[in-house]
């Protein structure tokens, strides 16, 4: 067997996973112009399930044991609700703004990890998370406008962020014992089943929309694979700091696909976020999560 990755390598995997999921956000921003949110949410996880099944079969069909199901069922329900709320907010707010509001999630992970996983709240990770949030505020030029008729969209994003933090904790608990293949499959299949009654009743996607949904399925599976492999080798609160890297990715995708200009403050904020991630990457790699560890 190959040696486990170092802490920096694991956090690089996590960063790439964050970038992949941020790419999905950019696709949603585009597809939501012509498609209902429930169509997008259901289609994304239907496509993800199809591709995850292919990987599962090619990996030798690793056994899905009954003991795994409660945690993954709970996580899948969180993901289904989280994605629908986030996509709703994303369809009504700017890409960078939506991601900025969602950054309460990395700040919630350390106390949740302490409560459910028994991880001690290490001051360095808490401080690194605070530094990352400072980088977010620099990048966006301050706290976004949360008033007016945008209140419902903002509330949806805030609630989705809280659910995302909970899903991240369950991912950390199950990643080592269940493996990335099973985690990826159940992370797509359970939300698909939860959303099926609503998605099947929603308007069917266009042919171009089907192509985008298939792309979301592939990219989403890659992102979950990378993050589940990384979570085996780093604390949940350390990986949470890397979530702030989504904002530079959002700026990059906004510039590349939506012709959104990249201001100087974006580069400054990205540098602060990178410093926070490097700070979290310091130190010895912790032991992998114990097999069978549950929330």
Phi, psi and omega in degrees: 000146179285154180292147178295151183291155174290169177303310178302319180296319179296321180288331174294317175303315180297320179297317178295324176296318176299318179298320179297315180292329176292327175298324175298320179301320179295320178296317179301318180303324180282313186289330183294347177297323186242003185226151177288151182299319180294327175297316181293313183298311180294315181298322180298316183278334173296312178297319179298322179295318180300313181289324178294325177296321178299314179295319180298316179294316181293337178274005178093017179053062177304141188293135173260104185274156182300326182296337181284333196295317183304313181296317182287327175296315177298316180295320180297320177295317177301316182296317182300312180292317181302310183298317181297317179295316182295316180295325176299311178297321181295328180288345184242352179235167176291158183298306181296322180295317180298315181294323178299313180298325182287353184283011166289340183300308179300331179285337179276338186297314182304311178294326177292322177295324177293320185286315189259333183252350182076012177289132175289140179284098182282127183305326182296319180290320178298316179294320178296322176297318177297320178295320178298321179292326174300318177299324177297314182295323176297317183298318184270358179077025178119183180289129181297158176291120184250010186260189176073207183282004178272002187300320182294317179296318179296316179298321179297318180292319179298316179294321179297325179294320178296320178293324178297319178299318177297318179296324179295323179295317178294323177300314178299321183292327188253349189300315185290317187281329186262332179089153186295326183295312180290319179302315181295317181297311183288333178290342176259318186292317182295310176301324178300315181293321179295320184274348186305313181300326181276319181293322180291334178274347180280163178301142180291147179287158173287172179298317177296322178298322177300318178299316178295321179295321176296319177298320178297322178297316180294310183297319179297319179295320177298316180298316180293320177302312182298315184289322180293324177292322180290322184293343176293330192247001177223155176295153178300322182287334175287317178295331181297327179300324182294337180303333180294343177294348179299330184292312173302322176298318180297319178297320179295313180293323177298320178291317186286322189250338182238009178056033177278128182293148178254106183284164180301324182296336177295317179293321178296313178298321179297322178295321178294317178297318179298321178297320178296319179294319178295323177297317179293335183281347181290154174101176182284148176289129180286167176294148179296154178301140184294137177304135179083000181295134182232162177282000000 
